[in-house]
């Protein structure tokens, strides 16, 4: 028998064993009450929100909400109750409800259906009040955030190269539909900016492990596409890795179909520079010309509204509308029916019976004044609502036409949208086009060697002026008329030209082949 080394060991079998402490999974007593009070204070805005933030109650609001096809811009208490459930305890009903909610949010539109279904099972929900810190600069990245409602401020602390002091710079504002934190998770980098709430914010978040399993492969593929697009152009080959990464964050790739307006006529992203990756497009400019017909001659000149304002043709108006995908092959014009003169129509509808001439004159004058004032109001409203650089909605006298001329063609490797002259011009795709869009302000911040100003100056110098285009148009019209008259003359009278061609003008090899075939 082994001897006990101490009295404690000898009496250990007599002492009762201590029970293991098991921590409760749920709060009890005062801790539960304290947690409930803190949650009420944290989510107090949910209970004090007005009916305008919740679902519409009246029939008119419901009808207007159904007509709007935009994304859901708020979360109800029911939505938040489903989102606050723990990820590991969500039932199939909870995931189905969250999936239907995700489909209505703009932040998840770019994901396919299977990815959104997976996100509904793993995403979490956070709510932050005003002036709350979400992400701090230089901290390690653990989450990807999606903004559902509210705005956040981006700030960055940089060191001034002159004074060697730390200066806080603003990086802008993010709103509903935006996300932040994906670059740090994608490349395993620390946070580059500090994110602070500007207003109360609703956020969806995904952990780093779920991000690596679900989204990293897809985002890395899109990232490589942007990097390959940048390498295509010589402008970006001298940039370092940090600049290229920042450019990829801000840039996007967009595709256009044939005969689609890329830029101009109030369409397109005017704050972006377009780099053509594939396809062809053309620059089209429209001119307003005045056409005067004589006996056998047509005189063309550029239309000047001040010159023809007092002419007798001023009362007859004609509307010319341009569409980028309806450009004629033989003629460069698109005519629309005349706009009726409502004043003349209403005044012309006089009663059949006799009427006092003085009374008729007073009524006619009053009606004419009212109609003229109405036309002035509608003209001002149309001018305010008119899109820039459009030829539609403009009224011109008779004999004035809108002509569309092709200025140049853009092919792979070209760029436009740097701020060059685009008045009365638009860029239309000829084939399916794929473009890289880079913010213009950011390009000019990285304007090494003043390259972008020189490119813009080069493009403005190469584009023909309006007078040069007009002279080209007149020359082409004269050539078309001459060719048509020549063909008509030859068809009617025949080709009465002495033909001096003989058999000896035919190559000898051809004559040998013909002789062999006849044998």
SERO-254719 format. One record per residue (C-alpha): residue in three letters; x, z, y. Coordinates in steps of 0.02 Angstrom, whole numbers, padded with zeros to 5 digits. Layout:
N
   res        X        Z        Y
   ALA        X        Z        Y
...
END
This chain:
519
   res        X        Z        Y
   UNK    00000    00000    00000
   UNK    00066   -00052    00169
   UNK    00090    00087    00294
   UNK    00004    00078    00464
   UNK    00125    00065    00607
   UNK    00019    00163    00729
   UNK   -00131    00274    00741
   UNK   -00226    00139    00836
   UNK   -00205    00016    00697
   UNK   -00257    00145    00568
   UNK   -00419    00182    00661
   UNK   -00456    00002    00712
   UNK   -00580   -00022    00570
   UNK   -00681    00124    00635
   UNK   -00697    00057    00815
   UNK   -00845   -00062    00835
   UNK   -00804   -00242    00883
   UNK   -00844   -00298    01060
   UNK   -00975   -00430    01079
   UNK   -00918   -00594    01154
   UNK   -00979   -00622    01330
   UNK   -01095   -00772    01336
   UNK   -01122   -00844    01509
   UNK   -01301   -00890    01545
   UNK   -01334   -01074    01574
   UNK   -01468   -01034    01702
   UNK   -01464   -00920    01852
   UNK   -01568   -00764    01847
   UNK   -01631   -00637    01969
   UNK   -01557   -00633    02142
   UNK   -01436   -00774    02102
   UNK   -01582   -00889    02063
   UNK   -01670   -00838    02223
   UNK   -01512   -00863    02325
   UNK   -01486   -01037    02250
   UNK   -01666   -01085    02287
   UNK   -01651   -01032    02469
   UNK   -01490   -01129    02490
   UNK   -01568   -01285    02416
   UNK   -01718   -01271    02531
   UNK   -01603   -01257    02681
   UNK   -01498   -01403    02621
   UNK   -01646   -01518    02589
   UNK   -01752   -01458    02735
   UNK   -01758   -01633    02809
   UNK   -01853   -01695    02657
   UNK   -01998   -01577    02692
   UNK   -02001   -01599    02881
   UNK   -01996   -01790    02875
   UNK   -02144   -01880    02951
   UNK   -02264   -01994    02860
   UNK   -02172   -02144    02930
   UNK   -02027   -02103    02815
   UNK   -02138   -02091    02662
   UNK   -02251   -02217    02576
   UNK   -02379   -02302    02691
   UNK   -02550   -02223    02682
   UNK   -02669   -02340    02774
   UNK   -02719   -02514    02715
   UNK   -02636   -02604    02861
   UNK   -02468   -02523    02829
   UNK   -02481   -02558    02643
   UNK   -02520   -02742    02677
   UNK   -02373   -02758    02796
   UNK   -02258   -02672    02672
   UNK   -02311   -02791    02535
   UNK   -02274   -02942    02644
   UNK   -02097   -02881    02676
   UNK   -01981   -02936    02538
   UNK   -01835   -02829    02595
   UNK   -01756   -02687    02503
   UNK   -01821   -02510    02492
   UNK   -01757   -02416    02644
   UNK   -01806   -02238    02600
   UNK   -01819   -02119    02454
   UNK   -01975   -02019    02419
   UNK   -01981   -01843    02350
   UNK   -02025   -01914    02180
   UNK   -01873   -02028    02184
   UNK   -01759   -01883    02228
   UNK   -01833   -01773    02091
   UNK   -01786   -01903    01961
   UNK   -01614   -01931    02035
   UNK   -01572   -01745    02040
   UNK   -01588   -01729    01852
   UNK   -01425   -01707    01759
   UNK   -01351   -01866    01686
   UNK   -01333   -01795    01510
   UNK   -01514   -01734    01506
   UNK   -01602   -01891    01569
   UNK   -01739   -01957    01457
   UNK   -01787   -02138    01429
   UNK   -01927   -02118    01555
   UNK   -01804   -02053    01686
   UNK   -01684   -02197    01659
   UNK   -01826   -02323    01668
   UNK   -01886   -02250    01833
   UNK   -01710   -02249    01907
   UNK   -01683   -02429    01849
   UNK   -01841   -02486    01939
   UNK   -01779   -02394    02093
   UNK   -01606   -02475    02083
   UNK   -01684   -02649    02076
   UNK   -01760   -02620    02248
   UNK   -01596   -02566    02330
   UNK   -01483   -02690    02417
   UNK   -01323   -02604    02361
   UNK   -01349   -02656    02179
   UNK   -01412   -02834    02203
   UNK   -01244   -02913    02163
   UNK   -01239   -02834    01989
   UNK   -01320   -02919    01838
   UNK   -01465   -02842    01746
   UNK   -01364   -02763    01606
   UNK   -01245   -02680    01731
   UNK   -01389   -02608    01832
   UNK   -01465   -02539    01673
   UNK   -01302   -02453    01631
   UNK   -01285   -02386    01809
   UNK   -01458   -02308    01800
   UNK   -01399   -02199    01656
   UNK   -01236   -02138    01734
   UNK   -01260   -02135    01923
   UNK   -01278   -01972    02017
   UNK   -01362   -01929    02181
   UNK   -01296   -01836    02333
   UNK   -01372   -01790    02500
   UNK   -01268   -01746    02653
   UNK   -01326   -01689    02822
   UNK   -01258   -01744    02989
   UNK   -01071   -01725    03028
   UNK   -01023   -01686    02848
   UNK   -00856   -01738    02774
   UNK   -00872   -01846    02617
   UNK   -00697   -01916    02589
   UNK   -00533   -01864    02667
   UNK   -00387   -01981    02696
   UNK   -00242   -01972    02569
   UNK   -00348   -01877    02442
   UNK   -00355   -01943    02263
   UNK   -00504   -02053    02221
   UNK   -00631   -01988    02095
   UNK   -00797   -02069    02143
   UNK   -00873   -02233    02200
   UNK   -01011   -02210    02331
   UNK   -01163   -02318    02373
   UNK   -01255   -02289    02537
   UNK   -01444   -02292    02513
   UNK   -01498   -02223    02681
   UNK   -01405   -02166    02837
   UNK   -01239   -02210    02918
   UNK   -01061   -02149    02896
   UNK   -00909   -02160    03011
   UNK   -00739   -02222    02954
   UNK   -00586   -02148    03037
   UNK   -00402   -02169    03000
   UNK   -00250   -02070    03057
   UNK   -00101   -02180    03095
   UNK    00068   -02146    03171
   UNK    00104   -02225    03339
   UNK    00267   -02325    03326
   UNK    00310   -02289    03509
   UNK    00274   -02103    03529
   UNK    00282   -02059    03344
   UNK    00121   -01960    03364
   UNK   -00027   -01962    03246
   UNK   -00172   -02059    03322
   UNK   -00348   -02063    03252
   UNK   -00424   -02238    03254
   UNK   -00604   -02287    03216
   UNK   -00636   -02403    03070
   UNK   -00818   -02441    03108
   UNK   -00983   -02388    03033
   UNK   -01060   -02417    02862
   UNK   -01246   -02421    02832
   UNK   -01376   -02445    02694
   UNK   -01318   -02568    02562
   UNK   -01132   -02536    02588
   UNK   -01014   -02450    02468
   UNK   -00844   -02369    02489
   UNK   -00708   -02307    02374
   UNK   -00698   -02455    02255
   UNK   -00525   -02514    02311
   UNK   -00447   -02343    02283
   UNK   -00524   -02335    02109
   UNK   -00480   -02515    02068
   UNK   -00295   -02498    02108
   UNK   -00275   -02309    02079
   UNK   -00231   -02278    02261
   UNK   -00265   -02127    02373
   UNK   -00405   -02135    02499
   UNK   -00356   -02244    02647
   UNK   -00488   -02180    02770
   UNK   -00589   -02026    02809
   UNK   -00777   -02044    02789
   UNK   -00893   -01932    02890
   UNK   -01082   -01939    02900
   UNK   -01155   -01998    03065
   UNK   -01336   -01965    03012
   UNK   -01412   -01882    02858
   UNK   -01357   -01990    02712
   UNK   -01424   -02024    02537
   UNK   -01286   -02077    02416
   UNK   -01272   -02139    02239
   UNK   -01104   -02106    02156
   UNK   -01013   -02158    01997
   UNK   -00868   -02061    01923
   UNK   -00697   -02138    01895
   UNK   -00713   -02138    01705
   UNK   -00881   -02228    01712
   UNK   -00811   -02348    01841
   UNK   -00666   -02395    01726
   UNK   -00784   -02426    01580
   UNK   -00920   -02520    01672
   UNK   -00866   -02601    01835
   UNK   -00677   -02613    01842
   UNK   -00664   -02772    01737
   UNK   -00794   -02866    01840
   UNK   -00726   -02810    02008
   UNK   -00548   -02848    01956
   UNK   -00601   -03024    01910
   UNK   -00681   -03050    02082
   UNK   -00527   -02976    02164
   UNK   -00414   -03100    02074
   UNK   -00525   -03243    02132
   UNK   -00501   -03189    02313
   UNK   -00314   -03171    02292
   UNK   -00301   -03344    02212
   UNK   -00402   -03415    02357
   UNK   -00281   -03339    02482
   UNK   -00131   -03410    02390
   UNK   -00207   -03585    02406
   UNK   -00173   -03588    02594
   UNK    00000   -03587    02670
   UNK   -00059   -03477    02813
   UNK   -00060   -03322    02702
   UNK    00098   -03345    02599
   UNK    00204   -03240    02717
   UNK    00087   -03089    02713
   UNK    00138   -02930    02624
   UNK    00038   -02845    02487
   UNK   -00050   -02722    02602
   UNK   -00110   -02859    02720
   UNK   -00172   -02966    02575
   UNK   -00266   -02817    02503
   UNK   -00349   -02781    02669
   UNK   -00395   -02965    02689
   UNK   -00474   -02967    02515
   UNK   -00577   -02814    02560
   UNK   -00650   -02897    02715
   UNK   -00666   -03075    02649
   UNK   -00799   -03158    02544
   UNK   -00825   -03321    02449
   UNK   -00983   -03419    02482
   UNK   -01050   -03579    02404
   UNK   -01157   -03712    02487
   UNK   -01258   -03855    02416
   UNK   -01253   -04037    02472
   UNK   -01326   -04079    02644
   UNK   -01326   -03897    02697
   UNK   -01275   -03839    02870
   UNK   -01123   -03726    02858
   UNK   -01098   -03690    03042
   UNK   -01192   -03740    03198
   UNK   -01374   -03758    03253
   UNK   -01389   -03569    03254
   UNK   -01342   -03559    03070
   UNK   -01191   -03493    02980
   UNK   -01081   -03341    03011
   UNK   -01007   -03372    03183
   UNK   -00893   -03220    03171
   UNK   -00804   -03286    03016
   UNK   -00672   -03421    02992
   UNK   -00710   -03545    02853
   UNK   -00572   -03601    02735
   UNK   -00625   -03746    02624
   UNK   -00582   -03713    02441
   UNK   -00672   -03863    02364
   UNK   -00791   -04001    02413
   UNK   -00810   -04109    02568
   UNK   -00905   -04083    02730
   UNK   -00918   -04174    02896
   UNK   -00932   -04133    03079
   UNK   -01084   -04213    03161
   UNK   -01117   -04218    03348
   UNK   -01279   -04270    03429
   UNK   -01292   -04363    03594
   UNK   -01444   -04393    03703
   UNK   -01442   -04572    03769
   UNK   -01557   -04669    03884
   UNK   -01602   -04843    03822
   UNK   -01657   -04979    03944
   UNK   -01719   -05143    03872
   UNK   -01708   -05306    03968
   UNK   -01749   -05482    03911
   UNK   -01621   -05502    03773
   UNK   -01509   -05356    03811
   UNK   -01512   -05167    03787
   UNK   -01416   -05054    03904
   UNK   -01360   -04882    03843
   UNK   -01303   -04735    03948
   UNK   -01288   -04548    03924
   UNK   -01444   -04455    03973
   UNK   -01429   -04335    04119
   UNK   -01584   -04225    04147
   UNK   -01549   -04205    04334
   UNK   -01538   -04392    04358
   UNK   -01701   -04435    04271
   UNK   -01799   -04281    04321
   UNK   -01898   -04368    04457
   UNK   -01924   -04533    04367
   UNK   -02093   -04600    04320
   UNK   -02058   -04566    04138
   UNK   -02054   -04379    04165
   UNK   -02235   -04351    04115
   UNK   -02214   -04431    03943
   UNK   -02122   -04315    03827
   UNK   -02043   -04352    03661
   UNK   -01971   -04230    03537
   UNK   -01820   -04269    03432
   UNK   -01780   -04157    03285
   UNK   -01622   -04154    03184
   UNK   -01599   -04099    03005
   UNK   -01431   -04101    02922
   UNK   -01498   -04173    02758
   UNK   -01600   -04317    02834
   UNK   -01470   -04431    02909
   UNK   -01515   -04615    02898
   UNK   -01396   -04740    02820
   UNK   -01429   -04882    02942
   UNK   -01483   -04791    03100
   UNK   -01419   -04629    03175
   UNK   -01585   -04570    03243
   UNK   -01733   -04466    03196
   UNK   -01892   -04488    03298
   UNK   -02040   -04371    03305
   UNK   -02214   -04408    03370
   UNK   -02247   -04380    03554
   UNK   -02304   -04209    03612
   UNK   -02481   -04227    03679
   UNK   -02515   -04193    03863
   UNK   -02645   -04057    03847
   UNK   -02681   -04056    04033
   UNK   -02724   -04240    04031
   UNK   -02830   -04222    03875
   UNK   -02932   -04078    03945
   UNK   -02956   -04159    04115
   UNK   -03005   -04325    04036
   UNK   -03150   -04242    03944
   UNK   -03269   -04252    04091
   UNK   -03458   -04235    04072
   UNK   -03557   -04396    04059
   UNK   -03680   -04351    04195
   UNK   -03651   -04353    04383
   UNK   -03566   -04206    04466
   UNK   -03529   -04153    04642
   UNK   -03360   -04228    04687
   UNK   -03303   -04078    04790
   UNK   -03346   -03960    04649
   UNK   -03263   -04073    04523
   UNK   -03106   -04079    04630
   UNK   -03097   -03889    04645
   UNK   -03124   -03863    04458
   UNK   -02996   -03996    04414
   UNK   -02865   -03924    04532
   UNK   -02892   -03746    04468
   UNK   -02883   -03803    04287
   UNK   -02726   -03902    04323
   UNK   -02642   -03750    04404
   UNK   -02687   -03637    04257
   UNK   -02620   -03763    04132
   UNK   -02460   -03789    04232
   UNK   -02430   -03601    04239
   UNK   -02462   -03589    04052
   UNK   -02336   -03727    04020
   UNK   -02207   -03638    04127
   UNK   -02231   -03477    04027
   UNK   -02221   -03566    03859
   UNK   -02068   -03665    03915
   UNK   -01977   -03505    03964
   UNK   -02025   -03422    03799
   UNK   -01968   -03574    03701
   UNK   -01803   -03575    03795
   UNK   -01774   -03392    03755
   UNK   -01816   -03414    03572
   UNK   -01723   -03578    03553
   UNK   -01574   -03573    03439
   UNK   -01408   -03628    03516
   UNK   -01342   -03803    03492
   UNK   -01507   -03876    03428
   UNK   -01583   -04039    03482
   UNK   -01756   -03990    03426
   UNK   -01884   -03914    03543
   UNK   -01814   -04019    03687
   UNK   -01931   -04133    03784
   UNK   -01866   -04297    03857
   UNK   -01945   -04446    03944
   UNK   -01984   -04610    03858
   UNK   -01833   -04715    03813
   UNK   -01724   -04564    03778
   UNK   -01661   -04545    03600
   UNK   -01551   -04425    03504
   UNK   -01405   -04507    03414
   UNK   -01302   -04421    03280
   UNK   -01120   -04472    03260
   UNK   -00998   -04418    03126
   UNK   -00842   -04350    03209
   UNK   -00730   -04313    03059
   UNK   -00726   -04256    02879
   UNK   -00656   -04094    02807
   UNK   -00579   -04086    02635
   UNK   -00496   -03953    02528
   UNK   -00375   -03848    02629
   UNK   -00460   -03872    02798
   UNK   -00520   -03729    02908
   UNK   -00647   -03717    03048
   UNK   -00739   -03584    03146
   UNK   -00587   -03523    03243
   UNK   -00680   -03539    03407
   UNK   -00660   -03726    03435
   UNK   -00784   -03825    03539
   UNK   -00948   -03833    03442
   UNK   -01073   -03877    03577
   UNK   -01201   -04002    03509
   UNK   -01104   -04003    03346
   UNK   -01135   -03942    03170
   UNK   -01039   -03948    03006
   UNK   -01139   -04016    02859
   UNK   -01085   -04019    02677
   UNK   -01073   -04187    02588
   UNK   -01045   -04117    02413
   UNK   -01059   -03943    02338
   UNK   -00940   -03839    02444
   UNK   -00850   -03675    02412
   UNK   -00778   -03581    02560
   UNK   -00674   -03426    02590
   UNK   -00742   -03328    02739
   UNK   -00622   -03214    02834
   UNK   -00675   -03113    02988
   UNK   -00610   -03197    03145
   UNK   -00566   -03035    03235
   UNK   -00458   -02981    03090
   UNK   -00366   -03148    03083
   UNK   -00325   -03138    03268
   UNK   -00259   -02962    03243
   UNK   -00135   -03036    03119
   UNK   -00094   -03186    03228
   UNK    00088   -03208    03182
   UNK    00173   -03338    03290
   UNK    00008   -03369    03379
   UNK   -00036   -03482    03232
   UNK   -00225   -03473    03248
   UNK   -00226   -03515    03434
   UNK   -00116   -03665    03397
   UNK   -00232   -03723    03257
   UNK   -00382   -03707    03372
   UNK   -00293   -03804    03510
   UNK   -00244   -03940    03385
   UNK   -00423   -03960    03326
   UNK   -00492   -03972    03503
   UNK   -00363   -04105    03544
   UNK   -00404   -04209    03390
   UNK   -00592   -04204    03412
   UNK   -00653   -04354    03515
   UNK   -00743   -04318    03678
   UNK   -00924   -04361    03712
   UNK   -00875   -04516    03813
   UNK   -00766   -04579    03671
   UNK   -00906   -04555    03546
   UNK   -01028   -04643    03662
   UNK   -00911   -04792    03683
   UNK   -00892   -04800    03494
   UNK   -01081   -04799    03475
   UNK   -01104   -04940    03602
   UNK   -00967   -05044    03518
   UNK   -01046   -05021    03347
   UNK   -01217   -05070    03411
   UNK   -01148   -05227    03492
   UNK   -01059   -05272    03331
   UNK   -01219   -05245    03230
   UNK   -01316   -05356    03350
   UNK   -01182   -05491    03346
   UNK   -01174   -05489    03156
   UNK   -01363   -05498    03143
   UNK   -01374   -05645    03264
   UNK   -01233   -05735    03173
   UNK   -01319   -05715    03004
   UNK   -01484   -05774    03075
   UNK   -01400   -05926    03153
   UNK   -01312   -05972    02991
   UNK   -01470   -05951    02887
   UNK   -01575   -06058    03003
   UNK   -01453   -06200    03044
   UNK   -01334   -06190    02898
   UNK   -01145   -06176    02897
   UNK   -01094   -06338    02985
   UNK   -00908   -06307    02969
   UNK   -00790   -06439    02900
   UNK   -00723   -06380    02733
   UNK   -00542   -06434    02708
   UNK   -00522   -06348    02539
   UNK   -00466   -06468    02399
   UNK   -00426   -06451    02216
   UNK   -00244   -06429    02259
   UNK   -00283   -06264    02347
   UNK   -00337   -06188    02181
   UNK   -00195   -06100    02087
   UNK   -00121   -06207    01950
   UNK   -00144   -06072    01817
   UNK   -00331   -06070    01847
   UNK   -00342   -06259    01837
   UNK   -00248   -06257    01671
   UNK   -00371   -06132    01598
   UNK   -00518   -06238    01653
   UNK   -00440   -06395    01577
   UNK   -00411   -06305    01412
   UNK   -00592   -06247    01405
   UNK   -00657   -06423    01437
   UNK   -00551   -06490    01294
END
